[in-house]
Amino acid sequence: MSVAGGLECVVCVGCSRWAWKRLNYVGTYDSESWPLSSAAEFAPIPRACRAILGVYADDLADPSFAPSLDPSSIVKRVPYADTHRRCPPYLIYADRPHKELVLAIRGLSLTRNSDYMVLLDDGLGMQVLDGGFVHRGLLRAATWILDQEADTLRRLLQELGPDYKLVFAGHSLGSGIAALMTVIVVNNRDQFGGIPRSHIHGYAVAPARCMSLNLAIKYADVVTSVILQDDFLPRTTTPLQYIFGSIFCLPCLLFFACLRDTFISEKKKLSDPRRLYTPGRIYHIVERKLCRCGRLPPEVRTAIPVEGRFEHLVLSCNTTSDHAILWIEREAQKAADLMQESGEPTSPPQKQKMERIHSLEQEHRIALERAETLKIPHAVAPTEESSTESIASDNKSSNSGGKTKWDELTENLFTKSASGSLVLKKDILAKNGD
């Protein structure tokens, strides 16, 4: 056999081995070492999904899918006509039984150019927020919504009482907006009546990769990502506009993105400060396994991963169907019901609840320490993050402790028009996000 023939055999064997490993990679592997979630901590997630579904519904009094929200608890609905092409539609919902004030944002509409404009303005490596990089278009949308609704949210929180939590929830495109809104509000709690940090939470359902790894870990105590099995969006680093712009040739795009990422080392990924990641703590709903036909009873695994944060694309026929909010809501509710039926109470005793809170805080601290050990750019040390703040803030309100000021963000992103309204600046391309 000639040398050329031998090299050709080696290449063929190597490519075949790579293809075999990639085709046999299932979403279950991403979280196989994670612990299972408890029923109490997972219980708010199906409610967040239903709030997002309420934005998709044309008529809440006669919804095309169930369950729906109580129409009388809808404080405000903002359709496409009133968003001025700045963001997707959203609603504000007062969930009185669970003492939550929810701002829910829908995902991308393939028929709306305005949603594509948000995606196209990615500003990769240009927009800085609290020492990390974020998706610029999503940050603009988040800041615009807060500028429009801050007074409403502040007034409702005062009327509803101090026990109410402020919840941001979004799907797909809206997930990145909800996550960044949470970060901004956490750093500007004084503008929302000094609301405790533990009373603010963001749920990113089928999340877009919208922030650098240091921010994803730093805010893991207030931002939650929910991923169903093989969902493609949280796993690909391909810019969002390319993902949705080539939606009809998505398998080809995913294949080439998968091939490209094979040759990027984990160390290089972690050392890239401009690389964006799924935000916060991750809850992975698993319902299929390799060589098993059909769907299994869903189980939920959770962690704050540092290395391998959903970096591997899954070449599966379910990558797009697992992205649907309707299916995520059904599987999340099914998983919550199974956890409750297993014997664990939804509302655990106070001692057990405090032990779980301390366990989550310890896991967050370990993730922060691990990020610093791996020398991730701009990683925050646990002492700087003040991980005990979430418990202390239950007893007393605290002032804004973050570096990012909402007023500064608004000044950077917006300018006053002649009529006095705020409009987006066209020239926000300067370094450091100015």
GUKOLNU-786369 format. One line per 8 residues: number of its first residue (from 1); their letters; for each residue x, y, z of C-alpha. Coordinates in pm, whole numbers, plus 50000, padded with zeros to 5 digits. Example, Ala and Ser with C-alpha at 12.3 -4.5 7.8 and 13.67 -1.06 7.14 Angstrom:
2
1) as) 51230,49550,50780; 51367,49894,50714
This chain:
434
1) msvaggle) 50000,50000,50000; 50134,50344,49906; 50187,50624,50156; 49901,50820,50000; 49673,50520,50033; 49767,50478,50397; 49697,50843,50474; 49365,50817,50296
9) cvvcvgcs) 49268,50519,50513; 49368,50707,50830; 49159,51009,50728; 48860,50790,50641; 48882,50602,50971; 48917,50928,51165; 48622,51090,50990; 48411,50778,51037
17) rwawkrln) 48494,50768,51408; 48407,51136,51448; 48078,51093,51260; 47989,50787,51467; 48055,50970,51795; 47861,51278,51687; 47561,51084,51555; 47545,50886,51879
25) yvgtydse) 47571,51195,52100; 47237,51262,52268; 47126,51553,52483; 47123,51329,52790; 47504,51330,52800; 47519,51705,52871; 47381,51662,53221; 47431,51294,53305
33) swplssaa) 47652,51378,53607; 47422,51648,53746; 47202,51594,54052; 46825,51581,54018; 46621,51892,54087; 46383,51910,54381; 46010,51967,54332; 46009,52292,54532
41) efapipra) 46279,52467,54331; 46141,52348,53995; 45778,52440,54071; 45796,52803,53940; 45924,52695,53596; 45595,52558,53453; 45425,52878,53573; 45685,53087,53390
49) crailgvy) 45622,52885,53073; 45247,52945,53101; 45304,53318,53142; 45508,53316,52819; 45234,53118,52644; 44996,53395,52744; 45193,53637,52526; 45152,53404,52228
57) addladps) 44774,53373,52278; 44555,53602,52068; 44262,53582,52307; 44319,53476,52668; 43944,53439,52721; 43934,53170,52450; 44287,53025,52427; 44380,52777,52156
65) fapsldps) 44591,52585,52408; 44551,52514,52776; 44620,52604,53047; 44590,52980,53019; 44636,53280,53245; 44358,53451,53436; 44260,53740,53205; 44160,53953,53504
73) sivkrvpy) 44519,53937,53637; 44673,54073,53317; 44790,54424,53401; 44917,54516,53057; 44967,54360,52714; 45199,54518,52459; 45154,54386,52100; 45389,54434,51807
81) adthrrcp) 45216,54758,51712; 45320,54919,52043; 45678,54792,52066; 45798,55035,51793; 46017,54760,51647; 46235,54762,51960; 46147,54421,52104; 45899,54129,52084
89) pyliyadr) 45553,54160,52245; 45528,54117,52621; 45278,54128,52905; 45273,54210,53276; 45085,53962,53492; 45007,53970,53865; 45010,53610,53989; 44841,53667,54323
97) phkelvla) 44815,53301,54435; 45194,53268,54412; 45276,53632,54497; 45467,53702,54177; 45467,54002,53945; 45564,53856,53606; 45687,54031,53293; 45682,53770,53014
105) irglsltr) 45831,53812,52666; 45755,53598,52362; 46010,53449,52125; 46105,53532,51769; 45841,53551,51499; 45970,53437,51159; 45735,53682,50988; 45847,53997,51174
113) nsdymvll) 46141,54197,51043; 46166,54383,51373; 46266,54063,51555; 46538,54001,51299; 46668,54354,51358; 46717,54270,51725; 46911,53958,51625; 47121,54131,51362
121) ddglgmqv) 47246,54386,51614; 47464,54131,51792; 47768,54361,51830; 47983,54057,51909; 48259,54162,52146; 48146,54528,52151; 47879,54557,52422; 48004,54546,52781
129) ldggfvhr) 47783,54497,53085; 47917,54464,53440; 48259,54343,53332; 48139,54096,53070; 48023,54092,52709; 47658,54058,52612; 47448,54050,52295; 47397,54416,52209
137) gllraatw) 47056,54387,52040; 46912,54191,52333; 47055,54444,52579; 46897,54731,52385; 46561,54555,52390; 46590,54484,52764; 46678,54845,52841; 46394,54976,52623
145) ildqeadt) 46134,54760,52801; 46261,54867,53142; 46250,55231,53039; 45886,55186,52935; 45768,54974,53227; 45984,55065,53528; 45724,55303,53672; 45449,55044,53626
153) lrrllqel) 45653,54770,53791; 45757,54994,54080; 45396,55105,54138; 45263,54748,54128; 45527,54624,54369; 45428,54897,54615; 45057,54814,54578; 45097,54436,54599
161) gpdyklvf) 45322,54441,54903; 45678,54348,55003; 45617,53971,54980; 45580,53976,54603; 45863,53865,54377; 45956,54033,54050; 45987,53769,53776; 46111,53809,53418
169) aghslgsg) 46041,53522,53180; 46115,53483,52810; 46133,53220,52538; 46396,53196,52264; 46466,53556,52158; 46277,53677,52466; 46487,53457,52694; 46799,53665,52638
177) iaalmtvi) 46602,53984,52696; 46457,53848,53021; 46800,53737,53145; 46959,54077,53076; 46663,54259,53233; 46720,54055,53547; 47088,54153,53556; 47004,54522,53514
185) vvnnrdqf) 46731,54521,53781; 46951,54331,54029; 47211,54607,53993; 46949,54883,54031; 46719,54756,54306; 46698,55101,54462; 46491,55211,54161; 46239,54937,54240
193) ggiprshi) 46180,55024,54602; 46489,54846,54734; 46350,54502,54644; 46569,54223,54788; 46791,54035,54545; 46623,53708,54643; 46288,53855,54526; 46413,53901,54168
201) hgyavapa) 46441,53612,53925; 46469,53559,53552; 46362,53246,53363; 46522,53194,53022; 46324,52916,52848; 46500,52761,52545; 46765,53027,52604; 46976,53212,52354
209) rcmslnla) 47346,53245,52433; 47349,53608,52543; 47630,53670,52795; 47993,53581,52860; 48077,53298,53097; 48178,53518,53390; 47832,53683,53390; 47652,53352,53338
217) ikyadvvt) 47812,53218,53656; 47801,53540,53857; 47422,53575,53820; 47340,53204,53850; 47152,53273,54174; 46898,53500,54003; 46886,53369,53643; 46760,53024,53547
225) svilqddf) 46786,52859,53204; 46542,52583,53110; 46646,52345,52831; 46444,52055,52691; 46658,51756,52586; 46817,51828,52243; 46725,52196,52189; 46970,52343,51938
233) lprtttpl) 46969,52710,52042; 47149,52686,52381; 47419,52467,52226; 47538,52660,51924; 47774,52955,51927; 47671,53050,51574; 47536,53408,51581; 47161,53414,51623
241) qyifgsif) 47092,53593,51296; 47257,53307,51104; 47057,53049,51297; 46719,53198,51219; 46819,53335,50880; 46893,52982,50762; 46611,52809,50949; 46510,52615,50639
249) clpcllff) 46863,52475,50601; 46921,52431,50973; 47054,52070,50959; 47336,52176,50725; 47425,52474,50944; 47426,52264,51260; 47646,52002,51096; 47911,52253,50988
257) aclrdtfi) 47897,52433,51325; 47945,52097,51495; 48242,52017,51269; 48400,52356,51338; 48364,52332,51717; 48533,51992,51713; 48867,52160,51643; 48834,52424,51918
265) sekkklsd) 48984,52317,52248; 48802,52361,52576; 49083,52584,52706; 49052,52816,52408; 48674,52840,52454; 48707,52929,52822; 48976,53190,52757; 48770,53375,52496
273) prrlytpg) 48595,53662,52682; 48371,53740,52381; 48224,53392,52358; 47861,53396,52471; 47690,53132,52686; 47352,53027,52819; 47278,53237,53128; 47262,53135,53492
281) riyhiver) 47178,52801,53654; 47063,52537,53407; 46767,52301,53444; 46782,52025,53184; 46463,51829,53118; 46563,51481,52997; 46310,51246,52839; 46498,51040,52577
289) klcrcgrl) 46802,50815,52598; 47026,50643,52346; 46881,50324,52196; 46548,50377,52373; 46234,50420,52163; 45980,50688,52249; 45978,50937,52533; 46052,50838,52891
297) ppevrtai) 45899,51003,53198; 46084,51336,53213; 46339,51400,53484; 46507,51731,53562; 46876,51773,53635; 47029,52098,53751; 47374,52250,53797; 47585,52563,53747
305) pvegrfeh) 47832,52421,53495; 48158,52597,53417; 48331,52370,53165; 48123,52215,52889; 47825,52445,52937; 47611,52288,52660; 47890,52319,52406; 47809,52004,52206
313) lvlscntt) 47553,52020,51929; 47313,51727,51907; 47250,51598,51556; 46894,51485,51623; 46556,51510,51455; 46425,51669,51777; 46659,51969,51788; 46389,52207,51660
321) sdhailwi) 46081,52045,51816; 46245,52061,52161; 46265,52438,52115; 45885,52484,52106; 45748,52662,52414; 45423,52463,52407; 45612,52135,52429; 45850,52268,52696
329) ereaqkaa) 45555,52376,52911; 45390,52034,52884; 45705,51842,52968; 45796,52080,53252; 45453,52040,53408; 45470,51663,53365; 45811,51658,53534; 45684,51876,53818
337) dlmqesge) 45384,51646,53871; 45607,51337,53877; 45837,51497,54134; 45541,51586,54352; 45393,51237,54322; 45726,51082,54421; 45655,51188,54777; 45853,51511,54805
345) ptsppqkq) 45629,51796,54922; 45615,52106,54701; 45647,52323,55013; 45916,52160,55233; 45951,52231,55605; 46135,52550,55695; 46448,52365,55813; 46465,52159,55494
353) kmerihsl) 46404,52472,55288; 46691,52659,55456; 46922,52360,55408; 46840,52361,55037; 46904,52735,55013; 47245,52689,55175; 47315,52399,54938; 47235,52613,54634
361) eqehrial) 47452,52896,54768; 47741,52657,54826; 47708,52527,54469; 47712,52885,54340; 48024,52959,54543; 48198,52647,54410; 48116,52751,54053; 48262,53097,54115
369) eraetlki) 48578,52945,54263; 48607,52704,53971; 48576,52989,53721; 48854,53175,53898; 49072,52863,53907; 49032,52816,53531; 49135,53180,53480; 48817,53269,53295
377) phavapte) 48842,53635,53187; 48680,53878,53435; 48572,53595,53666; 48441,53721,54001; 48579,53581,54325; 48318,53451,54573; 48417,53715,54830; 48340,53990,54580
385) esstesia) 48007,53836,54487; 47888,53823,54849; 47700,53497,54814; 47527,53534,55151; 47337,53840,55030; 47040,53641,54905; 46954,53520,55258; 47027,53850,55431
393) sdnkssns) 46811,54037,55184; 46508,53838,55298; 46520,54026,55625; 46613,54371,55502; 46625,54558,55173; 46963,54645,55035; 47084,54911,54801; 47216,54848,54454
401) ggktkwde) 47544,54661,54483; 47640,54613,54119; 47871,54804,53893; 47623,54865,53615; 47388,55158,53656; 47062,55161,53467; 47079,55540,53422; 47420,55501,53258
409) ltenlftk) 47289,55226,53035; 46991,55437,52929; 47218,55731,52860; 47444,55511,52647; 47168,55337,52455; 46908,55610,52416; 46880,55977,52334; 46593,56222,52377
417) sasgslvl) 46393,56312,52070; 46234,56651,52005; 45905,56524,52148; 46074,56411,52469; 46049,56038,52400; 46348,55806,52409; 46488,55672,52083; 46778,55438,52021
425) kkdilakn) 47111,55587,51926; 47235,55487,51584; 47605,55519,51658; 47653,55292,51957; 47954,55115,51807; 48228,55252,52027; 48457,55030,52225; 48347,54921,52576
433) gd) 47981,54950,52483; 47959,55332,52482
